[in-house]
Amino acid sequence: MDENSAIAALAALAQPTRLQTFRLLVEREPEGVPAGELARIVGVPQNTMSAHLTILSNAGLISGERQSRSILYRADLEGFRSVMLYLLRDCCGGNARLCAPLLADLIPCCPPKQAVPAQS
């Protein structure tokens, strides 16, 4: 990731409707959400949502896939990961202890799902 891409992604998320939309798409992974439903849930007109989705897509944070007459949007978690890694890379100037509190805070927020034991 380069600086311009990181700036575009951060700028895209620096608006309430786009941030809410991105968070909603992350919650709905991997199913995705149709554009019309996104507009309804977030409470904005469809043409306004379309503009927001274009900005998020151009920033590499979401992707859209045409399904019949609608477009299904999904969060691009790899794009988001790239932004986060860009921000964190070298954040500690070679001293990993400086980033340890941040990493400790991230681990409990997203615990891995336990595998369901197979029934005999």
N, CA, C and O atoms as CSV, one atom per row, in Angstrom:
chain,resi,resn,atom,element,x,y,z
A,1,MET,N,N,0.856,-1.176,0.000
A,1,MET,CA,C,0.000,0.000,0.000
A,1,MET,C,C,0.896,1.230,0.000
A,1,MET,O,O,1.920,1.271,0.683
A,2,ASP,N,N,0.499,2.218,-0.767
A,2,ASP,CA,C,1.258,3.461,-0.788
A,2,ASP,C,C,0.491,4.550,-0.028
A,2,ASP,O,O,-0.660,4.366,0.367
A,3,GLU,N,N,1.149,5.659,0.159
A,3,GLU,CA,C,0.575,6.751,0.940
A,3,GLU,C,C,-0.737,7.255,0.346
A,3,GLU,O,O,-1.686,7.497,1.091
A,4,ASN,N,N,-0.816,7.420,-0.975
A,4,ASN,CA,C,-2.035,7.933,-1.605
A,4,ASN,C,C,-3.211,6.987,-1.421
A,4,ASN,O,O,-4.337,7.433,-1.206
A,5,SER,N,N,-2.962,5.693,-1.503
A,5,SER,CA,C,-4.031,4.713,-1.286
A,5,SER,C,C,-4.526,4.753,0.156
A,5,SER,O,O,-5.728,4.669,0.409
A,6,ALA,N,N,-3.600,4.880,1.093
A,6,ALA,CA,C,-3.981,4.962,2.506
A,6,ALA,C,C,-4.800,6.219,2.767
A,6,ALA,O,O,-5.791,6.176,3.496
A,7,ILE,N,N,-4.390,7.332,2.179
A,7,ILE,CA,C,-5.123,8.584,2.354
A,7,ILE,C,C,-6.529,8.459,1.771
A,7,ILE,O,O,-7.489,8.922,2.386
A,8,ALA,N,N,-6.670,7.840,0.594
A,8,ALA,CA,C,-7.985,7.656,-0.019
A,8,ALA,C,C,-8.890,6.806,0.869
A,8,ALA,O,O,-10.065,7.127,1.043
A,9,ALA,N,N,-8.351,5.730,1.427
A,9,ALA,CA,C,-9.148,4.851,2.289
A,9,ALA,C,C,-9.568,5.568,3.567
A,9,ALA,O,O,-10.722,5.478,3.986
A,10,LEU,N,N,-8.636,6.273,4.176
A,10,LEU,CA,C,-8.967,6.996,5.411
A,10,LEU,C,C,-9.961,8.111,5.139
A,10,LEU,O,O,-10.863,8.343,5.944
A,11,ALA,N,N,-9.810,8.805,4.017
A,11,ALA,CA,C,-10.755,9.869,3.658
A,11,ALA,C,C,-12.149,9.288,3.415
A,11,ALA,O,O,-13.154,9.889,3.795
A,12,ALA,N,N,-12.201,8.119,2.782
A,12,ALA,CA,C,-13.496,7.487,2.521
A,12,ALA,C,C,-14.215,7.149,3.821
A,12,ALA,O,O,-15.436,7.271,3.909
A,13,LEU,N,N,-13.467,6.730,4.817
A,13,LEU,CA,C,-14.069,6.353,6.102
A,13,LEU,C,C,-14.319,7.549,7.013
A,13,LEU,O,O,-14.947,7.411,8.063
A,14,ALA,N,N,-13.829,8.723,6.618
A,14,ALA,CA,C,-13.949,9.920,7.455
A,14,ALA,C,C,-15.263,10.655,7.207
A,14,ALA,O,O,-15.313,11.882,7.295
A,15,GLN,N,N,-16.308,9.925,6.902
A,15,GLN,CA,C,-17.639,10.486,6.673
A,15,GLN,C,C,-18.628,9.530,7.323
A,15,GLN,O,O,-18.540,8.322,7.106
A,16,PRO,N,N,-19.566,10.037,8.112
A,16,PRO,CA,C,-20.440,9.167,8.914
A,16,PRO,C,C,-21.199,8.096,8.128
A,16,PRO,O,O,-21.228,6.941,8.555
A,17,THR,N,N,-21.802,8.437,7.013
A,17,THR,CA,C,-22.586,7.453,6.260
A,17,THR,C,C,-21.689,6.359,5.697
A,17,THR,O,O,-22.053,5.183,5.722
A,18,ARG,N,N,-20.517,6.738,5.190
A,18,ARG,CA,C,-19.614,5.734,4.636
A,18,ARG,C,C,-19.035,4.849,5.732
A,18,ARG,O,O,-18.897,3.641,5.538
A,19,LEU,N,N,-18.698,5.424,6.866
A,19,LEU,CA,C,-18.195,4.614,7.973
A,19,LEU,C,C,-19.270,3.633,8.442
A,19,LEU,O,O,-18.980,2.458,8.667
A,20,GLN,N,N,-20.497,4.104,8.587
A,20,GLN,CA,C,-21.601,3.233,9.002
A,20,GLN,C,C,-21.820,2.122,7.973
A,20,GLN,O,O,-22.043,0.968,8.340
A,21,THR,N,N,-21.757,2.466,6.701
A,21,THR,CA,C,-21.947,1.487,5.632
A,21,THR,C,C,-20.843,0.435,5.659
A,21,THR,O,O,-21.117,-0.760,5.551
A,22,PHE,N,N,-19.601,0.877,5.802
A,22,PHE,CA,C,-18.489,-0.064,5.833
A,22,PHE,C,C,-18.617,-1.001,7.033
A,22,PHE,O,O,-18.424,-2.209,6.896
A,23,ARG,N,N,-18.938,-0.462,8.193
A,23,ARG,CA,C,-19.090,-1.298,9.384
A,23,ARG,C,C,-20.219,-2.313,9.200
A,23,ARG,O,O,-20.097,-3.465,9.618
A,24,LEU,N,N,-21.304,-1.890,8.582
A,24,LEU,CA,C,-22.423,-2.789,8.315
A,24,LEU,C,C,-21.994,-3.917,7.377
A,24,LEU,O,O,-22.354,-5.076,7.588
A,25,LEU,N,N,-21.223,-3.575,6.340
A,25,LEU,CA,C,-20.758,-4.600,5.409
A,25,LEU,C,C,-19.802,-5.576,6.090
A,25,LEU,O,O,-19.814,-6.767,5.781
A,26,VAL,N,N,-18.985,-5.091,7.001
A,26,VAL,CA,C,-18.085,-5.989,7.747
A,26,VAL,C,C,-18.923,-6.950,8.589
A,26,VAL,O,O,-18.630,-8.145,8.642
A,27,GLU,N,N,-19.958,-6.439,9.242
A,27,GLU,CA,C,-20.837,-7.292,10.059
A,27,GLU,C,C,-21.525,-8.361,9.221
A,27,GLU,O,O,-21.795,-9.457,9.713
A,28,ARG,N,N,-21.807,-8.053,7.968
A,28,ARG,CA,C,-22.562,-8.958,7.102
A,28,ARG,C,C,-21.659,-9.836,6.226
A,28,ARG,O,O,-22.131,-10.454,5.272
A,29,GLU,N,N,-20.379,-9.889,6.547
A,29,GLU,CA,C,-19.477,-10.768,5.796
A,29,GLU,C,C,-19.779,-12.210,6.138
A,29,GLU,O,O,-20.080,-12.500,7.296
A,30,PRO,N,N,-19.716,-13.110,5.211
A,30,PRO,CA,C,-19.353,-12.942,3.801
A,30,PRO,C,C,-20.560,-12.783,2.887
A,30,PRO,O,O,-20.404,-12.723,1.667
A,31,GLU,N,N,-21.766,-12.713,3.459
A,31,GLU,CA,C,-22.976,-12.688,2.631
A,31,GLU,C,C,-23.081,-11.455,1.745
A,31,GLU,O,O,-23.481,-11.555,0.584
A,32,GLY,N,N,-22.723,-10.285,2.289
A,32,GLY,CA,C,-22.879,-9.043,1.543
A,32,GLY,C,C,-24.288,-8.499,1.671
A,32,GLY,O,O,-25.168,-9.140,2.246
A,33,VAL,N,N,-24.494,-7.297,1.123
A,33,VAL,CA,C,-25.784,-6.623,1.217
A,33,VAL,C,C,-26.065,-5.934,-0.122
A,33,VAL,O,O,-25.188,-5.261,-0.664
A,34,PRO,N,N,-27.278,-6.094,-0.657
A,34,PRO,CA,C,-27.630,-5.383,-1.887
A,34,PRO,C,C,-27.647,-3.867,-1.656
A,34,PRO,O,O,-27.942,-3.402,-0.555
A,35,ALA,N,N,-27.330,-3.114,-2.694
A,35,ALA,CA,C,-27.235,-1.656,-2.590
A,35,ALA,C,C,-28.531,-1.033,-2.061
A,35,ALA,O,O,-28.486,-0.158,-1.196
A,36,GLY,N,N,-29.673,-1.473,-2.569
A,36,GLY,CA,C,-30.953,-0.912,-2.125
A,36,GLY,C,C,-31.204,-1.145,-0.648
A,36,GLY,O,O,-31.720,-0.269,0.047
A,37,GLU,N,N,-30.842,-2.314,-0.173
A,37,GLU,CA,C,-31.015,-2.619,1.256
A,37,GLU,C,C,-30.078,-1.768,2.105
A,37,GLU,O,O,-30.456,-1.310,3.184
A,38,LEU,N,N,-28.848,-1.556,1.617
A,38,LEU,CA,C,-27.921,-0.675,2.335
A,38,LEU,C,C,-28.522,0.715,2.498
A,38,LEU,O,O,-28.492,1.288,3.587
A,39,ALA,N,N,-29.066,1.250,1.413
A,39,ALA,CA,C,-29.672,2.590,1.460
A,39,ALA,C,C,-30.809,2.624,2.472
A,39,ALA,O,O,-30.937,3.579,3.239
A,40,ARG,N,N,-31.636,1.578,2.473
A,40,ARG,CA,C,-32.771,1.518,3.407
A,40,ARG,C,C,-32.297,1.445,4.855
A,40,ARG,O,O,-32.803,2.167,5.715
A,41,ILE,N,N,-31.324,0.573,5.124
A,41,ILE,CA,C,-30.836,0.388,6.497
A,41,ILE,C,C,-30.181,1.664,7.014
A,41,ILE,O,O,-30.417,2.076,8.150
A,42,VAL,N,N,-29.366,2.278,6.181
A,42,VAL,CA,C,-28.631,3.479,6.611
A,42,VAL,C,C,-29.533,4.709,6.592
A,42,VAL,O,O,-29.255,5.693,7.278
A,43,GLY,N,N,-30.609,4.660,5.813
A,43,GLY,CA,C,-31.568,5.749,5.797
A,43,GLY,C,C,-31.181,6.902,4.888
A,43,GLY,O,O,-31.368,8.069,5.233
A,44,VAL,N,N,-30.638,6.565,3.722
A,44,VAL,CA,C,-30.298,7.594,2.737
A,44,VAL,C,C,-30.924,7.222,1.398
A,44,VAL,O,O,-31.192,6.047,1.148
A,45,PRO,N,N,-31.161,8.216,0.527
A,45,PRO,CA,C,-31.691,7.899,-0.806
A,45,PRO,C,C,-30.722,6.999,-1.577
A,45,PRO,O,O,-29.513,7.023,-1.343
A,46,GLN,N,N,-31.273,6.206,-2.498
A,46,GLN,CA,C,-30.435,5.265,-3.241
A,46,GLN,C,C,-29.347,5.952,-4.049
A,46,GLN,O,O,-28.237,5.429,-4.143
A,47,ASN,N,N,-29.635,7.112,-4.637
A,47,ASN,CA,C,-28.599,7.793,-5.416
A,47,ASN,C,C,-27.472,8.310,-4.519
A,47,ASN,O,O,-26.313,8.344,-4.931
A,48,THR,N,N,-27.811,8.707,-3.307
A,48,THR,CA,C,-26.787,9.144,-2.345
A,48,THR,C,C,-25.938,7.952,-1.927
A,48,THR,O,O,-24.713,8.054,-1.854
A,49,MET,N,N,-26.590,6.812,-1.651
A,49,MET,CA,C,-25.849,5.608,-1.273
A,49,MET,C,C,-24.929,5.186,-2.412
A,49,MET,O,O,-23.800,4.759,-2.170
A,50,SER,N,N,-25.396,5.299,-3.633
A,50,SER,CA,C,-24.581,4.933,-4.789
A,50,SER,C,C,-23.285,5.752,-4.819
A,50,SER,O,O,-22.214,5.211,-5.094
A,51,ALA,N,N,-23.385,7.040,-4.540
A,51,ALA,CA,C,-22.184,7.896,-4.514
A,51,ALA,C,C,-21.238,7.457,-3.402
A,51,ALA,O,O,-20.025,7.403,-3.608
A,52,HIS,N,N,-21.777,7.146,-2.230
A,52,HIS,CA,C,-20.941,6.686,-1.114
A,52,HIS,C,C,-20.268,5.351,-1.447
A,52,HIS,O,O,-19.089,5.156,-1.152
A,53,LEU,N,N,-21.015,4.442,-2.058
A,53,LEU,CA,C,-20.463,3.143,-2.413
A,53,LEU,C,C,-19.344,3.274,-3.443
A,53,LEU,O,O,-18.362,2.533,-3.401
A,54,THR,N,N,-19.499,4.217,-4.364
A,54,THR,CA,C,-18.443,4.465,-5.351
A,54,THR,C,C,-17.162,4.920,-4.673
A,54,THR,O,O,-16.075,4.465,-5.029
A,55,ILE,N,N,-17.279,5.809,-3.707
A,55,ILE,CA,C,-16.102,6.311,-2.989
A,55,ILE,C,C,-15.427,5.181,-2.216
A,55,ILE,O,O,-14.204,5.044,-2.255
A,56,LEU,N,N,-16.223,4.369,-1.512
A,56,LEU,CA,C,-15.661,3.241,-0.755
A,56,LEU,C,C,-15.005,2.215,-1.689
A,56,LEU,O,O,-13.956,1.656,-1.370
A,57,SER,N,N,-15.627,1.979,-2.828
A,57,SER,CA,C,-15.080,1.037,-3.789
A,57,SER,C,C,-13.775,1.557,-4.394
A,57,SER,O,O,-12.801,0.814,-4.510
A,58,ASN,N,N,-13.759,2.833,-4.778
A,58,ASN,CA,C,-12.546,3.430,-5.348
A,58,ASN,C,C,-11.397,3.437,-4.342
A,58,ASN,O,O,-10.227,3.421,-4.724
A,59,ALA,N,N,-11.739,3.462,-3.057
A,59,ALA,CA,C,-10.718,3.449,-2.005
A,59,ALA,C,C,-10.246,2.032,-1.681
A,59,ALA,O,O,-9.355,1.852,-0.850
A,60,GLY,N,N,-10.832,1.032,-2.326
A,60,GLY,CA,C,-10.415,-0.351,-2.105
A,60,GLY,C,C,-10.948,-0.977,-0.833
A,60,GLY,O,O,-10.377,-1.943,-0.327
A,61,LEU,N,N,-12.047,-0.428,-0.309
A,61,LEU,CA,C,-12.596,-0.932,0.949
A,61,LEU,C,C,-13.798,-1.845,0.770
A,61,LEU,O,O,-14.131,-2.613,1.672
A,62,ILE,N,N,-14.450,-1.772,-0.382
A,62,ILE,CA,C,-15.591,-2.638,-0.660
A,62,ILE,C,C,-15.521,-3.095,-2.117
A,62,ILE,O,O,-14.784,-2.536,-2.929
A,63,SER,N,N,-16.301,-4.117,-2.420
A,63,SER,CA,C,-16.429,-4.556,-3.806
A,63,SER,C,C,-17.900,-4.845,-4.073
A,63,SER,O,O,-18.657,-5.184,-3.163
A,64,GLY,N,N,-18.288,-4.705,-5.331
A,64,GLY,CA,C,-19.663,-4.964,-5.732
A,64,GLY,C,C,-19.712,-6.031,-6.797
A,64,GLY,O,O,-18.832,-6.124,-7.653
A,65,GLU,N,N,-20.760,-6.839,-6.732
A,65,GLU,CA,C,-20.946,-7.917,-7.704
A,65,GLU,C,C,-22.391,-7.880,-8.178
A,65,GLU,O,O,-23.324,-7.959,-7.379
A,66,ARG,N,N,-22.562,-7.761,-9.487
A,66,ARG,CA,C,-23.915,-7.725,-10.038
A,66,ARG,C,C,-24.562,-9.088,-9.880
A,66,ARG,O,O,-23.992,-10.117,-10.243
A,67,GLN,N,N,-25.771,-9.068,-9.325
A,67,GLN,CA,C,-26.581,-10.278,-9.196
A,67,GLN,C,C,-27.971,-9.929,-9.689
A,67,GLN,O,O,-28.747,-9.261,-9.004
A,68,SER,N,N,-28.264,-10.392,-10.880
A,68,SER,CA,C,-29.537,-10.099,-11.512
A,68,SER,C,C,-29.669,-8.590,-11.707
A,68,SER,O,O,-28.865,-7.988,-12.420
A,69,ARG,N,N,-30.667,-7.976,-11.085
A,69,ARG,CA,C,-30.889,-6.546,-11.274
A,69,ARG,C,C,-30.258,-5.677,-10.191
A,69,ARG,O,O,-30.356,-4.451,-10.259
A,70,SER,N,N,-29.624,-6.271,-9.210
A,70,SER,CA,C,-29.028,-5.466,-8.144
A,70,SER,C,C,-27.537,-5.756,-8.032
A,70,SER,O,O,-27.016,-6.687,-8.647
A,71,ILE,N,N,-26.877,-4.947,-7.242
A,71,ILE,CA,C,-25.454,-5.141,-6.981
A,71,ILE,C,C,-25.301,-5.496,-5.510
A,71,ILE,O,O,-25.789,-4.786,-4.630
A,72,LEU,N,N,-24.618,-6.599,-5.259
A,72,LEU,CA,C,-24.361,-7.063,-3.897
A,72,LEU,C,C,-22.998,-6.542,-3.478
A,72,LEU,O,O,-21.998,-6.804,-4.146
A,73,TYR,N,N,-22.951,-5.807,-2.377
A,73,TYR,CA,C,-21.696,-5.231,-1.894
A,73,TYR,C,C,-21.160,-6.022,-0.716
A,73,TYR,O,O,-21.909,-6.515,0.128
A,74,ARG,N,N,-19.846,-6.127,-0.686
A,74,ARG,CA,C,-19.142,-6.792,0.410
A,74,ARG,C,C,-17.971,-5.927,0.836
A,74,ARG,O,O,-17.411,-5.171,0.041
A,75,ALA,N,N,-17.611,-6.051,2.108
A,75,ALA,CA,C,-16.402,-5.387,2.590
A,75,ALA,C,C,-15.196,-6.083,1.973
A,75,ALA,O,O,-15.167,-7.309,1.864
A,76,ASP,N,N,-14.210,-5.304,1.572
A,76,ASP,CA,C,-12.951,-5.870,1.081
A,76,ASP,C,C,-12.011,-5.917,2.285
A,76,ASP,O,O,-11.276,-4.968,2.555
A,77,LEU,N,N,-12.050,-7.034,2.994
A,77,LEU,CA,C,-11.281,-7.137,4.230
A,77,LEU,C,C,-9.782,-7.126,3.973
A,77,LEU,O,O,-9.014,-6.685,4.829
A,78,GLU,N,N,-9.357,-7.598,2.821
A,78,GLU,CA,C,-7.936,-7.539,2.493
A,78,GLU,C,C,-7.505,-6.082,2.260
A,78,GLU,O,O,-6.407,-5.688,2.655
A,79,GLY,N,N,-8.364,-5.294,1.624
A,79,GLY,CA,C,-8.066,-3.872,1.440
A,79,GLY,C,C,-7.986,-3.150,2.775
A,79,GLY,O,O,-7.097,-2.327,2.995
A,80,PHE,N,N,-8.926,-3.466,3.668
A,80,PHE,CA,C,-8.912,-2.860,5.004
A,80,PHE,C,C,-7.666,-3.279,5.777
A,80,PHE,O,O,-7.039,-2.467,6.456
A,81,ARG,N,N,-7.320,-4.553,5.662
A,81,ARG,CA,C,-6.119,-5.062,6.324
A,81,ARG,C,C,-4.879,-4.312,5.830
A,81,ARG,O,O,-3.997,-3.971,6.619
A,82,SER,N,N,-4.820,-4.062,4.536
A,82,SER,CA,C,-3.677,-3.324,3.975
A,82,SER,C,C,-3.556,-1.920,4.562
A,82,SER,O,O,-2.456,-1.445,4.843
A,83,VAL,N,N,-4.701,-1.263,4.742
A,83,VAL,CA,C,-4.682,0.078,5.341
A,83,VAL,C,C,-4.173,0.003,6.778
A,83,VAL,O,O,-3.326,0.797,7.188
A,84,MET,N,N,-4.693,-0.951,7.530
A,84,MET,CA,C,-4.275,-1.075,8.926
A,84,MET,C,C,-2.789,-1.415,9.036
A,84,MET,O,O,-2.078,-0.860,9.874
A,85,LEU,N,N,-2.332,-2.321,8.191
A,85,LEU,CA,C,-0.908,-2.667,8.217
A,85,LEU,C,C,-0.041,-1.485,7.809
A,85,LEU,O,O,1.047,-1.297,8.354
A,86,TYR,N,N,-0.509,-0.692,6.864
A,86,TYR,CA,C,0.226,0.503,6.456
A,86,TYR,C,C,0.409,1.445,7.655
A,86,TYR,O,O,1.487,1.999,7.872
A,87,LEU,N,N,-0.669,1.609,8.422
A,87,LEU,CA,C,-0.609,2.497,9.587
A,87,LEU,C,C,0.276,1.934,10.690
A,87,LEU,O,O,0.971,2.680,11.380
A,88,LEU,N,N,0.247,0.615,10.851
A,88,LEU,CA,C,0.987,-0.001,11.953
A,88,LEU,C,C,2.443,-0.319,11.626
A,88,LEU,O,O,3.290,-0.378,12.517
A,89,ARG,N,N,2.722,-0.520,10.355
A,89,ARG,CA,C,4.082,-0.898,9.963
A,89,ARG,C,C,5.044,0.200,10.412
A,89,ARG,O,O,4.834,1.383,10.145
A,90,ASP,N,N,6.060,-0.206,11.072
A,90,ASP,CA,C,7.084,0.707,11.589
A,90,ASP,C,C,6.533,1.713,12.603
A,90,ASP,O,O,7.170,2.726,12.892
A,91,CYS,N,N,5.344,1.424,13.140
A,91,CYS,CA,C,4.759,2.367,14.108
A,91,CYS,C,C,5.592,2.447,15.377
A,91,CYS,O,O,5.542,3.432,16.114
A,92,CYS,N,N,6.348,1.404,15.614
A,92,CYS,CA,C,7.088,1.371,16.869
A,92,CYS,C,C,8.576,1.613,16.673
A,92,CYS,O,O,9.357,1.417,17.603
A,93,GLY,N,N,8.985,2.035,15.479
A,93,GLY,CA,C,10.384,2.348,15.236
A,93,GLY,C,C,11.318,1.207,15.583
A,93,GLY,O,O,12.431,1.439,16.056
A,94,GLY,N,N,10.885,-0.014,15.356
A,94,GLY,CA,C,11.720,-1.168,15.657
A,94,GLY,C,C,11.585,-1.674,17.076
A,94,GLY,O,O,12.194,-2.684,17.428
A,95,ASN,N,N,10.803,-0.998,17.900
A,95,ASN,CA,C,10.607,-1.407,19.287
A,95,ASN,C,C,9.190,-1.982,19.427
A,95,ASN,O,O,8.229,-1.242,19.639
A,96,ALA,N,N,9.079,-3.291,19.307
A,96,ALA,CA,C,7.770,-3.954,19.312
A,96,ALA,C,C,6.993,-3.724,20.612
A,96,ALA,O,O,5.765,-3.808,20.622
A,97,ARG,N,N,7.695,-3.436,21.697
A,97,ARG,CA,C,6.990,-3.213,22.974
A,97,ARG,C,C,6.057,-2.011,22.900
A,97,ARG,O,O,5.058,-1.966,23.618
A,98,LEU,N,N,6.359,-1.047,22.057
A,98,LEU,CA,C,5.503,0.129,21.941
A,98,LEU,C,C,4.131,-0.216,21.347
A,98,LEU,O,O,3.133,0.421,21.683
A,99,CYS,N,N,4.079,-1.211,20.476
A,99,CYS,CA,C,2.815,-1.615,19.856
A,99,CYS,C,C,2.103,-2.717,20.636
A,99,CYS,O,O,0.959,-3.044,20.323
A,100,ALA,N,N,2.745,-3.287,21.631
A,100,ALA,CA,C,2.158,-4.400,22.388
A,100,ALA,C,C,0.789,-4.062,22.979
A,100,ALA,O,O,-0.107,-4.903,22.912
A,101,PRO,N,N,0.580,-2.861,23.560
A,101,PRO,CA,C,-0.762,-2.575,24.104
A,101,PRO,C,C,-1.848,-2.575,23.026
A,101,PRO,O,O,-2.962,-3.035,23.274
A,102,LEU,N,N,-1.540,-2.076,21.862
A,102,LEU,CA,C,-2.519,-2.076,20.775
A,102,LEU,C,C,-2.855,-3.509,20.367
A,102,LEU,O,O,-4.026,-3.858,20.216
A,103,LEU,N,N,-1.845,-4.319,20.194
A,103,LEU,CA,C,-2.075,-5.713,19.820
A,103,LEU,C,C,-2.860,-6.450,20.894
A,103,LEU,O,O,-3.728,-7.265,20.579
A,104,ALA,N,N,-2.569,-6.178,22.136
A,104,ALA,CA,C,-3.295,-6.814,23.242
A,104,ALA,C,C,-4.773,-6.420,23.214
A,104,ALA,O,O,-5.637,-7.232,23.546
A,105,ASP,N,N,-5.066,-5.179,22.820
A,105,ASP,CA,C,-6.459,-4.729,22.724
A,105,ASP,C,C,-7.178,-5.367,21.534
A,105,ASP,O,O,-8.388,-5.585,21.595
A,106,LEU,N,N,-6.464,-5.663,20.471
A,106,LEU,CA,C,-7.083,-6.240,19.281
A,106,LEU,C,C,-7.443,-7.705,19.459
A,106,LEU,O,O,-8.463,-8.156,18.939
A,107,ILE,N,N,-6.640,-8.440,20.172
A,107,ILE,CA,C,-6.852,-9.886,20.290
A,107,ILE,C,C,-8.207,-10.236,20.910
A,107,ILE,O,O,-8.906,-11.080,20.350
A,108,PRO,N,N,-8.620,-9.637,22.037
A,108,PRO,CA,C,-9.910,-10.052,22.603
A,108,PRO,C,C,-11.124,-9.555,21.824
A,108,PRO,O,O,-12.220,-10.089,21.998
A,109,CYS,N,N,-10.959,-8.552,20.976
A,109,CYS,CA,C,-12.134,-8.036,20.256
A,109,CYS,C,C,-12.593,-8.984,19.163
A,109,CYS,O,O,-13.752,-8.939,18.751
A,110,CYS,N,N,-11.727,-9.814,18.702
A,110,CYS,CA,C,-12.055,-10.705,17.589
A,110,CYS,C,C,-11.562,-12.120,17.856
A,110,CYS,O,O,-10.707,-12.618,17.124
A,111,PRO,N,N,-12.081,-12.780,18.890
A,111,PRO,CA,C,-11.588,-14.131,19.188
A,111,PRO,C,C,-11.945,-15.087,18.068
A,111,PRO,O,O,-12.998,-14.953,17.445
A,112,PRO,N,N,-11.072,-16.055,17.807
A,112,PRO,CA,C,-11.398,-17.035,16.753
A,112,PRO,C,C,-12.605,-17.853,17.172
A,112,PRO,O,O,-12.805,-18.136,18.353
A,113,LYS,N,N,-13.404,-18.226,16.185
A,113,LYS,CA,C,-14.592,-19.041,16.466
A,113,LYS,C,C,-14.143,-20.455,16.760
A,113,LYS,O,O,-13.268,-21.002,16.088
A,114,GLN,N,N,-14.757,-21.036,17.774
A,114,GLN,CA,C,-14.468,-22.421,18.131
A,114,GLN,C,C,-15.113,-23.339,17.099
A,114,GLN,O,O,-16.254,-23.130,16.686
A,115,ALA,N,N,-14.379,-24.337,16.701
A,115,ALA,CA,C,-14.920,-25.336,15.785
A,115,ALA,C,C,-15.962,-26.160,16.533
A,115,ALA,O,O,-15.757,-26.548,17.683
A,116,VAL,N,N,-17.071,-26.417,15.871
A,116,VAL,CA,C,-18.123,-27.229,16.473
A,116,VAL,C,C,-17.718,-28.690,16.310
A,116,VAL,O,O,-17.473,-29.139,15.191
A,117,PRO,N,N,-17.645,-29.446,17.426
A,117,PRO,CA,C,-17.247,-30.855,17.312
A,117,PRO,C,C,-18.252,-31.637,16.465
A,117,PRO,O,O,-19.463,-31.425,16.539
A,118,ALA,N,N,-17.715,-32.530,15.674
A,118,ALA,CA,C,-18.568,-33.376,14.838
A,118,ALA,C,C,-19.317,-34.379,15.718
A,118,ALA,O,O,-18.758,-34.924,16.669
A,119,GLN,N,N,-20.568,-34.609,15.394
A,119,GLN,CA,C,-21.361,-35.567,16.153
A,119,GLN,C,C,-21.198,-36.941,15.525
A,119,GLN,O,O,-21.169,-37.074,14.302
A,120,SER,N,N,-21.093,-37.953,16.362
A,120,SER,CA,C,-20.916,-39.331,15.866
A,120,SER,C,C,-22.233,-39.959,15.546
A,120,SER,O,O,-22.280,-41.112,15.118
